[in-house]
Amino acid sequence: MDNTATYTILILRTDKGYLAYAPAFPNIYGQASTARVAYARLKPLLKQHLRSLIAKSELILRDPVFQTRTIRLDLRHLREQEELR
């Protein structure tokens, strides 16, 4: 049995502020006006959920995220290409 688990946390900007969640537990999330507070709200909820799973001897889900990547695109260049059509 592993003694640690690592989960990817995604923080999304929304119309109402920020939403933090782990893809392994999509129904558990923290929401706040700042990214830092959204993350801070999520963390104890995840711990509570994991404690509950352990208490019930249920399977602890592993992080489904294999890899993350970020892509940066030059929108000005894309617009110029579109205008040339």
C-alpha positions as CSV (number, residue, x, y, z in Angstrom):
1,M,0.0,0.0,0.0
2,D,1.3,3.4,-1.0
3,N,1.7,6.0,1.8
4,T,1.4,9.0,-0.5
5,A,-0.7,10.1,-3.4
6,T,-0.2,13.0,-5.8
7,Y,-3.0,14.7,-7.6
8,T,-3.1,17.3,-10.3
9,I,-5.0,20.4,-9.4
10,L,-6.5,22.5,-12.1
11,I,-7.5,26.1,-11.4
12,L,-9.9,27.7,-13.8
13,R,-10.9,31.3,-14.1
14,T,-14.7,31.7,-14.2
15,D,-17.1,34.5,-14.4
16,K,-17.5,34.3,-10.6
17,G,-13.7,34.0,-9.8
18,Y,-11.7,30.8,-9.7
19,L,-12.5,27.1,-9.4
20,A,-10.0,24.6,-8.2
21,Y,-10.5,20.8,-8.7
22,A,-8.6,17.6,-9.1
23,P,-9.5,15.5,-12.2
24,A,-9.5,12.4,-10.1
25,F,-12.3,13.9,-8.0
26,P,-14.3,16.2,-10.4
27,N,-17.2,16.6,-8.0
28,I,-15.1,18.1,-5.3
29,Y,-14.0,21.7,-5.9
30,G,-13.0,24.9,-4.2
31,Q,-14.4,28.2,-5.4
32,A,-13.3,31.7,-4.5
33,S,-12.5,35.2,-5.8
34,T,-8.8,34.3,-6.0
35,A,-6.9,31.3,-7.2
36,R,-5.0,30.9,-3.9
37,V,-8.2,30.8,-1.8
38,A,-9.9,28.4,-4.3
39,Y,-7.0,26.0,-3.9
40,A,-7.0,26.5,-0.1
41,R,-10.7,25.6,0.0
42,L,-10.2,22.5,-2.1
43,K,-7.4,21.0,-0.1
44,P,-9.3,20.2,3.1
45,L,-12.2,18.8,1.1
46,L,-9.9,16.4,-0.7
47,K,-8.4,15.3,2.6
48,Q,-11.8,14.8,4.1
49,H,-12.9,12.7,1.1
50,L,-9.8,10.6,1.2
51,R,-10.2,10.0,5.0
52,S,-13.7,8.8,4.2
53,L,-12.5,6.4,1.6
54,I,-9.9,5.1,3.9
55,A,-12.4,4.6,6.7
56,K,-14.6,2.6,4.4
57,S,-11.6,0.6,3.1
58,E,-12.5,1.8,-0.4
59,L,-10.2,2.1,-3.3
60,I,-8.1,5.3,-3.4
61,L,-8.3,6.7,-6.9
62,R,-5.1,7.6,-8.6
63,D,-4.6,10.7,-10.6
64,P,-5.7,10.1,-14.2
65,V,-3.5,12.9,-15.5
66,F,-0.6,11.5,-17.3
67,Q,1.0,14.7,-18.5
68,T,0.2,18.4,-18.8
69,R,1.3,20.8,-21.5
70,T,0.7,24.4,-22.2
71,I,0.5,25.9,-25.6
72,R,0.9,29.6,-26.4
73,L,-0.4,30.8,-29.8
74,D,0.1,34.1,-31.5
75,L,-3.4,35.2,-32.2
76,R,-2.3,38.3,-34.1
77,H,-0.5,35.9,-36.6
78,L,-3.5,33.7,-36.9
79,R,-5.7,36.7,-37.6
80,E,-3.3,37.9,-40.3
81,Q,-3.4,34.5,-41.9
82,E,-7.2,34.5,-41.9
83,E,-7.3,37.9,-43.5
84,L,-5.1,36.7,-46.3
85,R,-7.6,34.1,-47.3
